[in-house]
Amino acid sequence: MTLHERTKPFSGKNIAQIAREQARALWIPFLDIALDDELRTSLPVIDRNNDPEAQRQILGSPYTSSAPPMAARGGQGGPHGLQHPPC
């Protein structure tokens, strides 16, 4: 769903269609529309992963984290072991 008149022609189309029509990289119309609509554009999210076992593996992976940042847990370590001053 778009909000402003200037973005109405894109309503109902997906970003890939718009990019093809404009002969532009995929991310350019995505950002143009979002910025023209003052970042209030609604984009549908399609969840294609509805396999509970796959979700369990992904969420249980050591590479997937839902933990708060290290500083919020009282630690000083930043990304890649860099030390940052305390907040």
Phi and psi in degrees as a GROMACS rama.xvg file:
@    title "Ramachandran Plot"
@    xaxis  label "Phi"
@    yaxis  label "Psi"
@TYPE xy
-106.879  162.461  THR-2
-110.734  -37.7383  LEU-3
-99.3439  155.704  HIS-4
-57.8331  -37.1215  GLU-5
-67.8423  -18.4414  ARG-6
-105.475  -1.43439  THR-7
-57.5089  -36.6196  LYS-8
-60.4721  -18.0637  PRO-9
-91.2117  -11.64  PHE-10
-59.728  131.681  SER-11
88.7311  -7.81101  GLY-12
-101.496  154.12  LYS-13
-92.3639  162.77  ASN-14
-60.292  -36.5812  ILE-15
-62.7879  -40.9402  ALA-16
-62.102  -46.6824  GLN-17
-62.6196  -44.471  ILE-18
-61.1747  -42.2981  ALA-19
-62.8259  -45.6154  ARG-20
-61.0804  -34.6365  GLU-21
-92.8175  -4.23343  GLN-22
52.4161  49.6402  ALA-23
-127.721  162.81  ARG-24
-62.9364  149.355  ALA-25
-54.5746  -40.6047  LEU-26
-74.0109  -21.0366  TRP-27
-68.269  -52.7778  ILE-28
-65.2857  -31.1692  PRO-29
-57.7764  -50.5188  PHE-30
-69.7869  -39.4717  LEU-31
-58.0469  -47.3648  ASP-32
-66.0043  -45.9479  ILE-33
-60.1282  -43.1655  ALA-34
-71.1116  -39.9087  LEU-35
-61.5931  -33.5032  ASP-36
-91.6474  19.0354  ASP-37
55.3615  38.6336  GLU-38
60.4081  26.6783  LEU-39
-112.209  12.8315  ARG-40
-68.5673  137.122  THR-41
-94  128.564  SER-42
-121.984  129.347  LEU-43
-71.2468  143.957  PRO-44
-108.28  126.349  VAL-45
-106.254  117.022  ILE-46
-92.7426  106.026  ASP-47
-92.5552  -7.86542  ARG-48
-101.235  90.5427  ASN-49
-112.491  26.39  ASN-50
-95.3043  109.144  ASP-51
-57.0463  -37.6417  PRO-52
-66.9462  -41.7244  GLU-53
-63.5863  -42.0343  ALA-54
-62.3432  -41.2853  GLN-55
-61.8042  -42.6793  ARG-56
-65.7297  -42.8935  GLN-57
-64.509  -49.3542  ILE-58
-71.1149  -23.3441  LEU-59
-89.3395  -3.64545  GLY-60
-68.4975  143.835  SER-61
-66.9144  -13.8651  PRO-62
-88.3528  -5.96843  TYR-63
-110.958  125.887  THR-64
-131.868  132.999  SER-65
-111.024  9.7069  SER-66
-73.3981  150.557  ALA-67
-66.5168  161.663  PRO-68
-56.3665  153.828  PRO-69
-52.6369  -42.7603  MET-70
-60.922  -34.997  ALA-71
-70.4113  -20.1571  ALA-72
-95.2045  7.04693  ARG-73
93.8328  -0.190638  GLY-74
-89.1223  167.043  GLY-75
-106.597  -13.1015  GLN-76
-70.0098  132.593  GLY-77
-104.539  -164.992  GLY-78
-61.2516  141.015  PRO-79
61.1253  25.4432  HIS-80
77.8385  7.73628  GLY-81
-69.1894  143.343  LEU-82
-94.8192  133.215  GLN-83
-120.139  150.042  HIS-84
-64.7617  149.631  PRO-85
-62.7771  150.526  PRO-86
